[in-house]
């Protein structure tokens, strides 16, 4: 399995954080590359990107002030294959990344990603009361995986909250 490189730089508007790369992402070297993943469509429909990007264009997000990383770097078929130890290590690495690159907003692409990172038992969609890493805003959004049974329109509506935050 190949690792998928982060698409990050300092002072991003939004850092998107997923669980871990899919097998397809590992094969292509690009984030959210599984054709069943709705990430790129959601960003466009939520007004975050000027058009629907493809996974192969994930580096173009940097030009918009957006970045992508994961809580765990190891690619798997499904998030339930991630071990407790991998989450423990990933939490510390992610905290350091966020502290160094200082994004304005950290968007967790999946409530489970945020719960694993924060150690909390539950969280609402959208802005969280307190950020895990001070100086940022934590925003919880639905996972864009095709396995998630939430309607696309509902997902897009939640992600629109990011558009509103970035325009403030």
Residue, then its C-alpha position, 0 to 999 in steps of 0.5 A: x500500500x502506498x501512503x497518500x501525501x497530505x495536501x497541506x500548507x500553513x494558514x489554510x482556510x479549511x483543513x479537511x480531515x478524513x479517517x484514512x485513505x481508501x485503497x483506491x486513494x492509495x493506488x492513485x495517490x489522491x484523496x477521496x479517489x473512490x468513485x463512490x465517495x461524494x466529497x468532490x460533489x459535496x464541496x462543489x454543491x456546497x459552494x466551496x469550489x467553483x466547479x466539481x474537482x476530481x480526486x486527481x486535482x486534489x492539489x488544486x484545493x491548496x490554491x483555494x486555501x483548503x488542505x486535506x489530511x487524515x487521522x490515520x495514514x494507513x489505507x484500508x478498505x473500511x475505517x473499521x479496520x483502523x486499530x486503537x493504537x493507530x488512532x492513538x498515534x494519529x491523534x498526536x500527529x494530527x494535533x501537531x500538524x494542526x498546531x504547526x499549519x494553523x488552519x482557520x477551520x478544521x473540518x472533520x469529514x465524518x463525525x467518527x473522525x471527530x469523536x476519535x480525535x476529540x475523545x468525546x462521546x457525541x457531537x453535533x453537526x457543524x461548529x463545536x463549542x471548543x476546538x481540540x487545538x486552540x486557535x482553530x474552529x472545529x467543524x463536524x461534517x458527515x462522511x462523504x463515503x458512499x457507505x453513509x446513508x444520509x441524503x446528499x442534500x442533507x450533507x450539502x446543507x451541513x457543508x454550506x456552513x463552511x462556506x458561511x464561515x469562510x466568507x465571514 
